[in-house]
Amino acid sequence: MSKRYARFLTAVFCLFLGGLMVWQMLLPDRERSDVENRTLQQRPALTLSSVLDGSYMEDVEAYVQDQFPLRDQWTGLKARTEQLIGKRLFNNIYLCEGETLISKVDAPADGLEKANLNYVSQLAEKSD
């Protein structure tokens, strides 16, 4: 690869990243994502204490992720792509045939199932 071509690719990449940054700054912040059914991170306030304890950068990272241009379309494309390669578990939800969703249930903590069965047995003995 020639040096000129490498510089061209570098310039195109930098323009792409700069364009995304400008686009994100110009877009109004969204309050909520209906697709994810959750409130989105808003622009964090810059304070000296938040910079010193590191929380400001964490909030900025969450803000950029939540307010990324076309975020819903990108996440939808990712989910459809994963479906095409056969993935069926998304955030502890199984996608079954006929668009049926089944929540993945973790095994109960040690001994918890026995305690719950004892409570049910005690209740059954005390009631008709």
DSSP file with accessible surface (Angstrom, degrees, kcal/mol):
  #  RESIDUE AA STRUCTURE BP1 BP2  ACC     N-H-->O    O-->H-N    N-H-->O    O-->H-N    TCO  KAPPA ALPHA  PHI   PSI    X-CA   Y-CA   Z-CA
    1    1 A M              0   0  174      0, 0.0     2,-0.0     0, 0.0     0, 0.0   0.000 360.0 360.0 360.0 135.7    0.0    0.0    0.0
    2    2 A S     >  -     0   0   70      1,-0.1     4,-2.1     4,-0.0     5,-0.2  -0.327 360.0-119.0 -79.6 160.3    1.4    3.4   -0.9
    3    3 A K  H  > S+     0   0  156      1,-0.2     4,-2.2     2,-0.2     5,-0.2   0.869 114.3  54.8 -64.6 -35.6    1.9    6.2    1.5
    4    4 A R  H  > S+     0   0  211      2,-0.2     4,-2.1     1,-0.2    -1,-0.2   0.909 108.3  47.5 -65.9 -43.2   -0.5    8.4   -0.3
    5    5 A Y  H  > S+     0   0  119      2,-0.2     4,-2.6     1,-0.2    -1,-0.2   0.902 110.3  52.9 -65.4 -40.1   -3.3    5.8   -0.1
    6    6 A A  H  X S+     0   0   37     -4,-2.1     4,-2.2     1,-0.2    -2,-0.2   0.907 109.7  48.3 -63.0 -40.9   -2.6    5.3    3.6
    7    7 A R  H  X S+     0   0  169     -4,-2.2     4,-2.5     2,-0.2    -1,-0.2   0.891 110.0  52.7 -65.5 -39.9   -2.9    9.0    4.2
    8    8 A F  H  X S+     0   0  125     -4,-2.1     4,-2.5     2,-0.2    -2,-0.2   0.935 110.5  46.6 -60.7 -47.7   -6.2    9.1    2.2
    9    9 A L  H  X S+     0   0   71     -4,-2.6     4,-2.5     1,-0.2    -2,-0.2   0.900 111.9  51.4 -62.4 -39.6   -7.7    6.3    4.3
   10   10 A T  H  X S+     0   0   84     -4,-2.2     4,-2.5    -5,-0.2    -1,-0.2   0.924 110.7  48.3 -63.1 -42.8   -6.5    8.0    7.5
   11   11 A A  H  X S+     0   0   51     -4,-2.5     4,-2.5     2,-0.2    -2,-0.2   0.919 111.6  49.3 -65.2 -42.1   -8.2   11.3    6.4
   12   12 A V  H  X S+     0   0   70     -4,-2.5     4,-2.3     2,-0.2    -2,-0.2   0.929 112.0  48.9 -63.5 -43.3  -11.4    9.5    5.5
   13   13 A F  H  X S+     0   0  123     -4,-2.5     4,-2.5     1,-0.2    -2,-0.2   0.925 111.8  48.3 -62.6 -44.7  -11.5    7.8    8.8
   14   14 A C  H  X S+     0   0   76     -4,-2.5     4,-2.8     1,-0.2    -1,-0.2   0.900 111.4  50.3 -64.4 -40.0  -10.9   11.0   10.7
   15   15 A L  H  X S+     0   0  134     -4,-2.5     4,-2.7     2,-0.2    -1,-0.2   0.901 109.9  51.5 -63.7 -39.5  -13.6   12.8    8.8
   16   16 A F  H  X S+     0   0  123     -4,-2.3     4,-2.3     2,-0.2    -2,-0.2   0.949 113.1  43.8 -61.8 -49.3  -16.0   10.0    9.5
   17   17 A L  H  X S+     0   0   85     -4,-2.5     4,-2.2     1,-0.2    -2,-0.2   0.916 114.9  49.2 -64.1 -42.0  -15.3   10.2   13.3
   18   18 A G  H  X S+     0   0   28     -4,-2.8     4,-2.6     1,-0.2    -1,-0.2   0.897 109.8  52.2 -64.0 -39.5  -15.4   13.9   13.3
   19   19 A G  H  X S+     0   0   39     -4,-2.7     4,-2.8     1,-0.2    -2,-0.2   0.905 108.8  49.9 -63.3 -41.5  -18.7   13.9   11.4
   20   20 A L  H  X S+     0   0   32     -4,-2.3     4,-2.5     2,-0.2    -1,-0.2   0.905 111.0  50.2 -62.1 -40.7  -20.2   11.5   14.0
   21   21 A M  H  X S+     0   0  113     -4,-2.2     4,-2.1     2,-0.2    -2,-0.2   0.939 113.1  44.7 -64.4 -46.0  -19.0   13.7   16.8
   22   22 A V  H  X S+     0   0   76     -4,-2.6     4,-2.0     2,-0.2    -2,-0.2   0.926 112.8  52.2 -63.9 -42.6  -20.6   16.8   15.2
   23   23 A W  H  X S+     0   0  105     -4,-2.8     4,-1.7     1,-0.2    -2,-0.2   0.922 109.9  48.7 -59.9 -43.9  -23.8   14.9   14.4
   24   24 A Q  H  < S+     0   0   22     -4,-2.5    -1,-0.2     1,-0.2    -2,-0.2   0.893 110.7  50.3 -65.1 -37.6  -24.1   13.8   18.0
   25   25 A M  H  < S+     0   0  122     -4,-2.1    -1,-0.2     1,-0.2    -2,-0.2   0.840 112.1  47.8 -70.2 -30.2  -23.5   17.3   19.3
   26   26 A L  H  < S+     0   0  137     -4,-2.0    -1,-0.2    -5,-0.2    -2,-0.2   0.762  93.1  90.3 -82.6 -26.6  -26.2   18.8   17.0
   27   27 A L  S  < S-     0   0   63     -4,-1.7     2,-0.1    -5,-0.2     3,-0.1  -0.470  84.4-114.9 -69.6 140.6  -28.8   16.2   17.8
   28   28 A P        -     0   0  105      0, 0.0     2,-0.1     0, 0.0    -1,-0.1  -0.479  38.3-101.2 -71.4 146.5  -31.2   17.0   20.6
   29   29 A D        -     0   0   48     -2,-0.1     2,-0.4    -4,-0.1    13,-0.1  -0.453  32.7-133.1 -68.0 138.6  -30.8   14.7   23.6
   30   30 A R        -     0   0   81     11,-0.2     3,-0.1    -2,-0.1    10,-0.1  -0.750   7.7-155.9 -92.2 140.2  -33.5   12.0   23.9
   31   31 A E  S    S+     0   0  130     -2,-0.4     9,-2.1     1,-0.2     2,-0.3   0.858  72.7  15.1 -79.5 -38.2  -35.2   11.5   27.2
   32   32 A R  E     -A   39   0A 103      7,-0.3     2,-0.6     9,-0.0     7,-0.2  -0.979  59.4-137.8-144.5 147.9  -36.3    7.9   26.7
   33   33 A S  E  >> -A   38   0A   0      5,-2.8     5,-1.6    -2,-0.3     4,-1.0  -0.941  11.7-171.7-107.3 112.8  -35.8    4.9   24.5
   34   34 A D  T  45S+     0   0  136     -2,-0.6    -1,-0.1     2,-0.2     5,-0.0   0.818  86.7  58.5 -70.9 -29.4  -39.1    3.2   23.7
   35   35 A V  T  45S+     0   0  103      1,-0.2    -1,-0.2    -3,-0.1    -2,-0.0   0.922 118.3  29.5 -64.6 -44.8  -37.2    0.3   22.0
   36   36 A E  T  45S-     0   0   70      2,-0.2    -1,-0.2     0, 0.0    -2,-0.2   0.514 102.6-132.1 -92.9  -8.1  -35.3   -0.5   25.3
   37   37 A N  T  <5 +     0   0  119     -4,-1.0     2,-0.3     1,-0.2    -3,-0.2   0.939  67.4 105.7  55.9  52.5  -38.1    0.8   27.6
   38   38 A R  E   <S-A   33   0A  84     -5,-1.6    -5,-2.8     0, 0.0     2,-0.3  -0.987  75.5 -97.1-154.3 161.3  -35.7    2.8   29.7
   39   39 A T  E     -A   32   0A  98     -2,-0.3    -7,-0.3    -7,-0.2     2,-0.2  -0.646  41.9-130.6 -80.4 138.2  -34.6    6.4   30.5
   40   40 A L        -     0   0    4     -9,-2.1     2,-0.1    -2,-0.3    23,-0.1  -0.591  25.5 -96.6 -92.8 152.4  -31.5    7.5   28.6
   41   41 A Q        -     0   0   61     21,-0.3     2,-0.2    -2,-0.2   -11,-0.2  -0.413  40.0-146.6 -65.2 135.3  -28.5    9.2   30.2
   42   42 A Q        -     0   0   57     -2,-0.1    21,-0.1     1,-0.1    -1,-0.1  -0.605  38.1 -69.4-100.0 166.6  -28.5   13.0   29.9
   43   43 A R        -     0   0  144     -2,-0.2    -1,-0.1    20,-0.1     2,-0.1  -0.322  58.8-126.6 -57.8 123.2  -25.5   15.3   29.5
   44   44 A P        -     0   0   18      0, 0.0     2,-0.3     0, 0.0    -1,-0.1  -0.399  18.6-111.4 -74.4 151.1  -23.6   15.2   32.8
   45   45 A A        -     0   0   78     -2,-0.1     2,-0.7     1,-0.0     5,-0.1  -0.656  28.0-127.0 -81.2 134.8  -22.8   18.4   34.7
   46   46 A L        +     0   0  119     -2,-0.3     2,-0.3     4,-0.1     3,-0.1  -0.752  42.2 159.0 -86.7 113.0  -19.1   19.3   34.8
   47   47 A T     >  -     0   0   63     -2,-0.7     4,-1.8     1,-0.1     5,-0.2  -0.949  49.2-121.1-130.5 156.5  -17.9   19.8   38.4
   48   48 A L  H  > S+     0   0  133     -2,-0.3     4,-2.5     1,-0.2     5,-0.2   0.912 113.0  51.4 -62.0 -42.3  -14.5   19.7   39.9
   49   49 A S  H  > S+     0   0   80      1,-0.2     4,-2.2     2,-0.2     6,-0.3   0.897 108.9  50.1 -66.3 -37.2  -15.5   17.0   42.4
   50   50 A S  H  > S+     0   0   13      2,-0.2     6,-2.2     1,-0.2     4,-0.5   0.849 112.0  48.4 -70.7 -31.7  -17.0   14.7   39.6
   51   51 A V  H >< S+     0   0   73     -4,-1.8     3,-0.6     4,-0.2    -2,-0.2   0.923 112.4  48.7 -69.8 -43.5  -13.8   15.1   37.6
   52   52 A L  H 3< S+     0   0  135     -4,-2.5    -2,-0.2     1,-0.2    -1,-0.2   0.868 114.3  43.6 -67.2 -37.8  -11.6   14.3   40.6
   53   53 A D  H 3< S-     0   0  110     -4,-2.2    -1,-0.2    -5,-0.2    -2,-0.2   0.522 110.0-120.7 -88.3  -2.8  -13.5   11.2   41.7
   54   54 A G  S <X S+     0   0   29     -3,-0.6     4,-1.4    -4,-0.5    -3,-0.2   0.381  82.1 114.9  87.2  -4.6  -13.8    9.9   38.1
   55   55 A S  H  >  +     0   0   34     -5,-0.5     4,-2.5    -6,-0.3     5,-0.2   0.816  67.6  63.7 -70.9 -27.1  -17.6    9.9   37.9
   56   56 A Y  H  > S+     0   0   51     -6,-2.2     4,-2.5     1,-0.2    -1,-0.2   0.946 103.9  45.6 -62.5 -46.1  -17.7   12.6   35.3
   57   57 A M  H  > S+     0   0  124     -7,-0.3     4,-2.4     2,-0.2    -1,-0.2   0.878 112.2  51.9 -66.9 -35.8  -15.9   10.5   32.7
   58   58 A E  H  X S+     0   0  131     -4,-1.4     4,-2.2     2,-0.2    -1,-0.2   0.924 111.9  46.9 -63.8 -41.4  -18.1    7.5   33.5
   59   59 A D  H  X S+     0   0   61     -4,-2.5     4,-2.5     2,-0.2    -2,-0.2   0.879 111.1  51.4 -67.9 -37.6  -21.2    9.6   33.1
   60   60 A V  H  X S+     0   0   34     -4,-2.5     4,-2.9     2,-0.2     5,-0.2   0.918 109.3  50.9 -64.8 -41.5  -19.9   11.0   29.8
   61   61 A E  H  X S+     0   0  122     -4,-2.4     4,-2.2     1,-0.2    -2,-0.2   0.941 112.5  45.4 -61.8 -44.9  -19.3    7.5   28.5
   62   62 A A  H  X S+     0   0   31     -4,-2.2     4,-2.4     1,-0.2   -21,-0.3   0.900 112.9  52.2 -64.8 -38.3  -22.8    6.4   29.4
   63   63 A Y  H  X S+     0   0   15     -4,-2.5     4,-2.5     2,-0.2    -2,-0.2   0.939 109.7  47.3 -62.9 -47.5  -24.1    9.7   27.8
   64   64 A V  H  < S+     0   0   57     -4,-2.9     4,-0.4     1,-0.2    -1,-0.2   0.907 113.1  49.6 -63.9 -40.0  -22.3    9.1   24.5
   65   65 A Q  H >< S+     0   0  106     -4,-2.2     3,-0.6    -5,-0.2    -1,-0.2   0.921 115.7  42.2 -64.1 -43.4  -23.5    5.5   24.4
   66   66 A D  H 3< S+     0   0   12     -4,-2.4    -2,-0.2     1,-0.2    -1,-0.2   0.823 119.4  42.3 -74.5 -32.1  -27.1    6.4   25.0
   67   67 A Q  T 3< S+     0   0   14     -4,-2.5    -1,-0.2    -5,-0.2    -2,-0.2   0.253  79.7 138.2-101.7  14.9  -27.2    9.5   22.7
   68   68 A F    X   -     0   0   66     -3,-0.6     3,-1.5    -4,-0.4     4,-0.2  -0.311  66.3 -95.9 -61.2 137.2  -25.3    8.0   19.8
   69   69 A P  T 3  S+     0   0    2      0, 0.0    -1,-0.1     0, 0.0     5,-0.1  -0.295 105.8   2.3 -58.1 134.9  -26.8    8.9   16.4
   70   70 A L  T 3> S+     0   0   82     -3,-0.1     4,-2.3     1,-0.1     5,-0.2   0.786  83.2 154.9  59.7  33.1  -29.2    6.2   15.1
   71   71 A R  H <>  +     0   0   39     -3,-1.5     4,-2.6     1,-0.2     5,-0.3   0.900  68.1  51.5 -58.5 -45.0  -28.6    4.1   18.2
   72   72 A D  H  > S+     0   0   33      1,-0.2     4,-2.1     2,-0.2    -1,-0.2   0.902 110.7  49.0 -61.7 -38.5  -32.0    2.2   17.9
   73   73 A Q  H  > S+     0   0  114      2,-0.2     4,-2.4     1,-0.2    -1,-0.2   0.903 111.8  48.8 -68.0 -40.1  -31.2    1.3   14.3
   74   74 A W  H  X S+     0   0  141     -4,-2.3     4,-2.4     2,-0.2    -2,-0.2   0.920 113.0  46.5 -65.7 -43.5  -27.7    0.0   15.2
   75   75 A T  H  X S+     0   0   48     -4,-2.6     4,-2.3     2,-0.2    -1,-0.2   0.886 112.8  50.7 -68.2 -35.3  -28.9   -2.1   18.1
   76   76 A G  H  X S+     0   0   18     -4,-2.1     4,-2.6    -5,-0.3    -2,-0.2   0.912 110.0  49.6 -65.2 -42.2  -31.8   -3.4   16.0
   77   77 A L  H  X S+     0   0   83     -4,-2.4     4,-2.5     2,-0.2    -2,-0.2   0.919 110.8  50.5 -62.3 -41.4  -29.3   -4.4   13.2
   78   78 A K  H  X S+     0   0  120     -4,-2.4     4,-2.5     2,-0.2    -2,-0.2   0.932 111.2  48.0 -62.2 -45.0  -27.1   -6.1   15.8
   79   79 A A  H  X S+     0   0   37     -4,-2.3     4,-2.1     1,-0.2    -2,-0.2   0.924 112.7  47.8 -64.3 -42.9  -30.0   -8.1   17.2
   80   80 A R  H  X S+     0   0  138     -4,-2.6     4,-2.1     2,-0.2    -1,-0.2   0.900 111.4  51.3 -65.2 -38.3  -31.2   -9.2   13.7
   81   81 A T  H  X S+     0   0   69     -4,-2.5     4,-1.4     2,-0.2    -2,-0.2   0.923 109.7  49.2 -64.1 -42.6  -27.6  -10.1   12.7
   82   82 A E  H  <>S+     0   0   36     -4,-2.5     5,-2.5     1,-0.2     4,-0.2   0.875 109.3  53.0 -65.6 -34.7  -27.3  -12.3   15.9
   83   83 A Q  H ><5S+     0   0   70     -4,-2.1     3,-1.5     1,-0.2    -1,-0.2   0.909 105.2  55.1 -63.9 -40.8  -30.6  -13.9   15.1
   84   84 A L  H 3<5S+     0   0  154     -4,-2.1    -1,-0.2     1,-0.3    -2,-0.2   0.826 106.4  50.4 -63.8 -31.3  -29.4  -14.8   11.6
   85   85 A I  T 3<5S-     0   0  136     -4,-1.4    -1,-0.3    -5,-0.1    -2,-0.2   0.411 127.6 -98.2 -89.4   3.4  -26.4  -16.6   13.0
   86   86 A G  T < 5 +     0   0   44     -3,-1.5    -3,-0.2     1,-0.3     2,-0.2   0.481  68.5 151.5 102.6   4.3  -28.6  -18.6   15.4
   87   87 A K      < +     0   0   85     -5,-2.5    -1,-0.3    -6,-0.2     3,-0.1  -0.483  11.7 170.3 -70.9 137.1  -28.4  -16.7   18.7
   88   88 A R        +     0   0  123     -2,-0.2     7,-2.8     1,-0.1     2,-0.6   0.445  52.3  80.2-124.9  -8.1  -31.6  -17.2   20.7
   89   89 A L  E     +B   94   0B  52      5,-0.2     2,-0.5     3,-0.1     5,-0.2  -0.925  50.0 172.3-109.9 117.9  -30.6  -15.7   24.1
   90   90 A F  E >  S-B   93   0B  41      3,-3.0     3,-1.0    -2,-0.6   -11,-0.0  -0.963  72.5 -26.0-127.6 111.6  -30.8  -11.9   24.4
   91   91 A N  T 3  S-     0   0  161     -2,-0.5    -1,-0.1     1,-0.3     3,-0.1   0.918 126.4 -48.2  51.5  49.9  -30.3  -10.3   27.9
   92   92 A N  T 3  S+     0   0   80      1,-0.2    12,-3.0    11,-0.1     2,-0.4   0.727 117.7 114.3  63.9  23.7  -31.6  -13.4   29.7
   93   93 A I  E <   -BC  90 103B  60     -3,-1.0    -3,-3.0    10,-0.2     2,-0.4  -0.993  58.6-143.7-123.1 124.6  -34.6  -13.6   27.4
   94   94 A Y  E     -BC  89 102B  91      8,-3.7     8,-2.2    -2,-0.4     2,-0.7  -0.735   7.4-144.9 -86.2 133.8  -35.0  -16.6   25.0
   95   95 A L  E     - C   0 101B  34     -7,-2.8     6,-0.2    -2,-0.4     2,-0.1  -0.885  28.2-179.3 -97.6 113.3  -36.5  -15.9   21.6
   96   96 A C    >   -     0   0   52      4,-3.3     3,-0.8    -2,-0.7     4,-0.5  -0.449  36.7 -62.1-105.6-178.6  -38.6  -18.9   20.6
   97   97 A E  G >  S+     0   0  185      1,-0.2     3,-0.9     2,-0.2    -1,-0.2  -0.245 119.0  28.3 -63.4 151.4  -40.7  -19.7   17.6
   98   98 A G  G 3  S-     0   0   76      1,-0.2    -1,-0.2    -3,-0.1     3,-0.1   0.781 130.7 -72.6  69.8  25.0  -43.7  -17.5   16.8
   99   99 A E  G <  S+     0   0  175     -3,-0.8     2,-0.3     1,-0.2    -1,-0.2   0.781  85.8 159.5  59.9  27.0  -42.0  -14.5   18.5
  100  100 A T    <   -     0   0   74     -3,-0.9    -4,-3.3    -4,-0.5     2,-0.5  -0.674  28.0-151.6 -79.5 135.2  -42.6  -16.1   21.9
  101  101 A L  E     -C   95   0B 118     -2,-0.3     2,-0.4    -6,-0.2    -6,-0.2  -0.925  12.2-174.0-111.5 131.4  -40.3  -14.7   24.7
  102  102 A I  E     -C   94   0B  88     -8,-2.2    -8,-3.7    -2,-0.5     2,-0.3  -0.992  21.8-130.0-127.0 127.8  -39.3  -16.8   27.7
  103  103 A S  E     -C   93   0B  75     -2,-0.4     2,-0.5   -10,-0.2   -10,-0.2  -0.549  21.9-123.3 -77.2 135.3  -37.3  -15.3   30.6
  104  104 A K        -     0   0   82    -12,-3.0     2,-0.5    -2,-0.3    -1,-0.1  -0.660  26.1-151.8 -77.8 126.5  -34.3  -17.3   31.6
  105  105 A V        -     0   0  127     -2,-0.5     2,-0.1     3,-0.0   -13,-0.0  -0.886   6.8-137.2-105.2 127.3  -34.6  -18.2   35.3
  106  106 A D        -     0   0  112     -2,-0.5     3,-0.1     1,-0.1     0, 0.0  -0.449  33.9 -93.4 -76.5 153.9  -31.4  -18.7   37.4
  107  107 A A        -     0   0   90     -2,-0.1    -1,-0.1     1,-0.1     3,-0.1  -0.377  50.2-102.4 -64.1 142.5  -31.2  -21.6   39.8
  108  108 A P        -     0   0   72      0, 0.0     3,-0.1     0, 0.0    -1,-0.1  -0.267  44.7 -88.5 -65.3 158.3  -32.3  -20.6   43.3
  109  109 A A    >>  -     0   0   66      1,-0.2     3,-2.1     2,-0.1     4,-0.6  -0.213  64.4 -69.9 -63.2 155.8  -29.7  -20.0   45.9
  110  110 A D  T 34 S-     0   0  169      1,-0.3    -1,-0.2     2,-0.1    -3,-0.0  -0.229 118.4  -0.7 -52.1 125.4  -28.5  -23.0   48.0
  111  111 A G  T 3> S+     0   0   40     -3,-0.1     4,-1.9     1,-0.1    -1,-0.3   0.290 100.0 109.7  80.8 -11.3  -31.3  -24.2   50.3
  112  112 A L  H <> S+     0   0   81     -3,-2.1     4,-2.6     1,-0.2     5,-0.2   0.903  74.4  53.5 -67.1 -38.3  -33.7  -21.6   49.3
  113  113 A E  H  X S+     0   0   84     -4,-0.6     4,-2.3     1,-0.2    -1,-0.2   0.901 109.1  49.4 -65.0 -36.8  -36.0  -24.0   47.4
  114  114 A K  H  > S+     0   0  145      2,-0.2     4,-2.3     1,-0.2    -1,-0.2   0.922 111.1  49.4 -66.8 -42.1  -36.3  -26.2   50.5
  115  115 A A  H  X S+     0   0   32     -4,-1.9     4,-2.2     1,-0.2    -2,-0.2   0.925 111.4  49.3 -62.9 -43.1  -37.1  -23.2   52.7
  116  116 A N  H  X S+     0   0   81     -4,-2.6     4,-2.2     1,-0.2    -1,-0.2   0.906 110.4  50.2 -63.7 -41.0  -39.8  -22.1   50.3
  117  117 A L  H  X S+     0   0  113     -4,-2.3     4,-2.6     2,-0.2    -1,-0.2   0.889 108.9  52.8 -64.6 -37.2  -41.3  -25.6   50.2
  118  118 A N  H  X S+     0   0   94     -4,-2.3     4,-2.6     2,-0.2    -2,-0.2   0.917 108.5  50.0 -63.0 -42.2  -41.4  -25.7   54.0
  119  119 A Y  H  X S+     0   0  149     -4,-2.2     4,-2.3     2,-0.2    -2,-0.2   0.914 111.6  48.2 -63.5 -40.6  -43.2  -22.4   54.1
  120  120 A V  H  X S+     0   0   91     -4,-2.2     4,-2.6     2,-0.2    -2,-0.2   0.917 111.6  49.9 -66.1 -41.5  -45.8  -23.7   51.6
  121  121 A S  H  X S+     0   0   60     -4,-2.6     4,-2.2     2,-0.2    -2,-0.2   0.921 110.8  49.7 -62.5 -43.4  -46.2  -26.9   53.6
  122  122 A Q  H  X S+     0   0   92     -4,-2.6     4,-1.6     1,-0.2    -2,-0.2   0.916 111.7  48.6 -62.4 -41.2  -46.7  -24.9   56.8
  123  123 A L  H  X S+     0   0  120     -4,-2.3     4,-0.9     1,-0.2    -2,-0.2   0.916 110.2  51.4 -64.7 -42.6  -49.3  -22.7   55.1
  124  124 A A  H  < S+     0   0   63     -4,-2.6     3,-0.5     1,-0.2    -2,-0.2   0.878 108.8  51.3 -63.7 -36.8  -51.1  -25.8   53.7
  125  125 A E  H  < S+     0   0  160     -4,-2.2    -1,-0.2     1,-0.2    -2,-0.2   0.849 111.9  47.1 -68.6 -32.4  -51.3  -27.4   57.2
  126  126 A K  H  < S+     0   0  174     -4,-1.6     2,-0.3    -5,-0.2    -1,-0.2   0.552 110.0  58.8 -88.2  -9.0  -52.8  -24.2   58.7
  127  127 A S     <        0   0   64     -4,-0.9     0, 0.0    -3,-0.5     0, 0.0  -0.748 360.0 360.0-119.2 166.0  -55.4  -23.6   56.0
  128  128 A D              0   0  213     -2,-0.3    -3,-0.1     0, 0.0    -2,-0.1  -0.380 360.0 360.0 -77.6 360.0  -58.3  -25.6   54.7
